[in-house]
């Protein structure tokens, strides 16, 4: 499987923090306690109105969290990601894919977001393919997993078309492809829901959906050719 740059980014950022709040157990697909620590903290802050003690600071909102991110996060990236629905995930996802020689602006962050989406999708595709080939997987589940495989391939296809639209300065095509992925990412989980089963890809899909949502916001609201 391709090296998961996204998880490495989570680990490197979370090592800079010390969480003093009580957080829920790590998500099942996290590769280490360190990588899930920041993810869980983000999830708790998103779901509860209560303030949180974070590294000795009381945080009332995601905006407060953004204000204490490490100095290595460029203020331009914080500003762009701060205007998305999932700002912390935006920063974590795009940082490993930003071109160090290019200025940080909506277009460069969008390209990094598409690369992060592509990387996360490939990891999900590898995992669902593994499950579909596992002899212990119930045969009744295999067709649902095939639906998930189709979903991830559709996302990868849209990613390539999005990059082509950027190269061609075609905002209409770009918006169409980014919007299509908002629908695509729901396909796997919906297939399991229809079968009244919990998707084994639920956590990976949730993070992927956040990345997709952020790319749509940046691509539609901030990018101008």
matplotlib code that plots the C-alpha trace (Angstrom):
import matplotlib.pyplot as plt

x = [0.0, 1.2, 2.8, 0.0, 1.2, -2.1, -1.5, 2.1, 0.9, -1.5, 1.3, 3.7, 1.1, -0.3, 3.2, 3.4, 0.3, -0.6, -4.3, -5.6, -9.3, -11.0, -11.3, -13.1, -11.1, -9.1, -11.0, -10.7, -8.7, -6.0, -2.5, -1.4, -2.6, -0.8, -2.5, -6.0, -5.5, -5.9, -8.6, -10.7, -10.2, -11.4, -14.4, -15.3, -15.0, -17.2, -19.9, -20.0, -20.6, -18.6, -15.2, -12.1, -8.8, -6.1, -2.4, -3.3, -5.6, -9.4, -10.8, -14.4, -14.3, -12.4, -11.3, -9.6, -7.8, -6.6, -5.2, -2.8, -1.6, 2.2, 4.1, 5.2, 1.6, 1.7, -0.9, -2.1, -2.9, -4.7, -6.7, -7.8, -8.6, -10.3, -13.0, -13.8, -16.2, -13.4, -10.4, -8.2, -8.6, -7.9, -4.6, -3.6, -4.6, -3.0, 0.3, 2.1, 1.1, 1.9, 4.6, 7.2, 8.2, 4.6, 2.9, 0.1, -3.1, -6.5, -5.4, -2.3, -4.2, -6.9, -4.4, -2.9, -6.4, -7.1, -3.8, -4.7, -8.2, -6.5, -4.2, -6.9, -9.1, -6.3, -5.8, -9.6, -9.6, -6.7, -8.5, -11.8, -10.1, -8.3, -11.6, -13.3, -10.6, -10.4, -11.7, -13.3, -15.5, -19.1, -20.1, -23.2, -20.9, -18.7, -21.2, -21.5, -17.7, -17.6, -19.9, -17.4, -14.6, -16.7, -17.2, -13.5, -12.7, -15.2, -13.6, -10.2, -11.6, -13.1, -9.8, -8.0, -10.8, -10.6, -6.8, -7.5, -10.1, -7.6, -5.0, -7.7, -8.9, -12.4, -14.3, -17.6, -15.9, -14.0, -17.2, -18.9, -16.2, -15.7, -19.5, -19.7, -17.3, -19.6, -22.2, -19.7, -18.3, -21.7, -22.1, -20.2, -21.8, -25.3, -24.8, -24.1, -27.0, -29.4, -28.2, -28.7, -25.0, -22.3, -19.7, -16.1, -15.1, -17.1, -14.1, -12.0, -15.1, -15.7, -12.3, -12.5, -15.8, -14.3, -11.4, -13.9, -16.1, -13.1, -11.9, -15.4, -15.5, -12.1, -12.7, -16.1, -15.8, -12.1, -10.5, -10.7, -9.0]
y = [0.0, 3.5, 5.3, 7.1, 10.7, 11.8, 9.7, 10.8, 14.4, 13.6, 12.0, 14.9, 17.5, 15.6, 15.1, 18.9, 18.9, 17.7, 17.0, 17.5, 17.0, 13.6, 12.2, 9.0, 5.9, 6.0, 5.4, 1.8, 2.6, 4.9, 3.5, 4.7, 6.4, 9.5, 9.7, 9.3, 11.7, 14.9, 13.4, 12.5, 15.9, 17.5, 15.2, 16.0, 19.8, 19.5, 17.7, 19.4, 23.1, 22.8, 24.5, 22.3, 22.5, 22.1, 22.4, 24.6, 26.8, 26.9, 26.5, 27.5, 26.7, 25.4, 29.0, 29.0, 25.8, 27.3, 30.3, 28.1, 25.8, 25.6, 28.4, 26.1, 26.4, 29.3, 32.0, 32.1, 28.4, 29.0, 31.7, 29.7, 26.6, 28.7, 29.5, 25.8, 23.7, 21.5, 23.9, 21.6, 18.7, 21.0, 22.1, 18.5, 17.1, 19.7, 20.4, 17.3, 18.0, 21.7, 22.7, 24.5, 26.6, 27.8, 30.6, 29.5, 30.7, 29.1, 27.4, 25.8, 24.7, 23.2, 21.2, 19.9, 19.0, 17.1, 15.2, 14.5, 13.3, 11.0, 9.6, 8.9, 7.4, 5.0, 3.9, 3.3, 1.4, -0.8, -1.6, -2.4, -4.5, -6.5, -7.0, -8.2, -10.8, -12.0, -15.6, -14.8, -12.0, -13.2, -13.8, -11.6, -8.6, -9.0, -7.3, -4.3, -4.0, -4.1, -1.0, 0.7, -0.2, 1.4, 4.5, 5.0, 4.5, 7.2, 9.6, 8.9, 9.5, 12.8, 13.8, 13.5, 15.5, 18.2, 18.5, 18.7, 21.4, 23.4, 23.1, 24.2, 27.0, 25.6, 26.6, 24.9, 21.5, 22.0, 22.7, 19.8, 17.3, 18.5, 18.5, 14.9, 13.7, 15.0, 12.5, 9.8, 9.6, 8.7, 5.7, 3.1, 3.9, 4.1, 0.6, -0.8, 1.2, -0.3, -3.7, -2.6, -3.1, -0.9, 0.0, -1.1, 1.9, 4.4, 6.2, 6.4, 7.7, 10.3, 11.8, 11.5, 13.3, 16.2, 16.6, 16.5, 19.1, 21.4, 21.1, 22.0, 25.1, 26.2, 25.4, 27.0, 30.0, 30.9, 29.9, 32.4, 31.9]
z = [0.0, -0.7, 2.3, 4.1, 4.1, 5.7, 8.8, 9.0, 9.0, 11.8, 13.8, 13.3, 14.3, 17.3, 18.7, 19.1, 21.3, 24.8, 25.3, 28.8, 28.1, 28.5, 25.0, 23.7, 22.7, 19.4, 16.2, 14.9, 11.8, 13.4, 13.0, 16.4, 19.6, 18.6, 15.2, 16.7, 19.6, 17.6, 15.4, 18.5, 20.0, 16.8, 16.8, 20.5, 19.9, 16.9, 18.7, 22.1, 23.0, 26.2, 26.4, 26.5, 28.3, 25.6, 26.4, 29.4, 27.4, 27.5, 24.0, 23.2, 19.5, 16.5, 15.8, 19.2, 18.3, 15.0, 16.9, 18.9, 16.1, 15.8, 14.3, 11.4, 10.0, 7.5, 8.4, 4.8, 5.1, 8.4, 6.8, 3.8, 5.8, 8.4, 5.8, 5.3, 7.3, 8.6, 9.1, 11.2, 8.9, 6.0, 7.5, 8.4, 5.0, 2.8, 4.6, 3.3, -0.3, -0.6, -3.0, -1.0, -4.0, -4.7, -2.8, -0.4, -2.1, -2.7, -5.9, -4.4, -1.3, -3.6, -5.6, -2.3, -1.1, -4.2, -3.8, -0.2, -1.3, -3.9, -1.3, 1.2, -1.5, -2.6, 1.0, 1.3, -2.0, -0.8, 2.4, 0.9, -1.8, 1.0, 2.8, -0.4, -1.0, 2.6, 2.8, 6.2, 4.8, 4.5, 0.9, 1.3, 2.1, -1.0, -3.4, -1.0, -0.9, -4.7, -4.5, -2.3, -4.8, -7.5, -5.3, -4.7, -8.3, -9.2, -6.8, -8.2, -11.7, -10.6, -9.0, -12.3, -14.1, -11.4, -12.0, -15.8, -15.1, -13.2, -16.0, -18.5, -16.2, -16.4, -13.3, -14.4, -14.9, -11.7, -9.7, -11.3, -10.5, -6.9, -6.4, -7.8, -5.1, -2.4, -3.7, -4.5, -0.9, 0.4, -1.8, 0.3, 3.6, 2.0, 0.5, 4.0, 5.5, 2.9, 4.1, 7.7, 8.4, 9.8, 7.2, 8.1, 6.0, 8.1, 9.8, 6.6, 4.7, 7.4, 7.0, 3.2, 3.3, 5.3, 2.8, -0.1, 1.6, 2.1, -1.6, -2.8, -0.6, -1.7, -5.4, -5.6, -3.2, -3.3, -6.6, -9.5, -12.9]

ax = plt.figure().add_subplot(projection="3d")
ax.plot(x, y, z, "-o")
ax.set_aspect("equal")
plt.show()
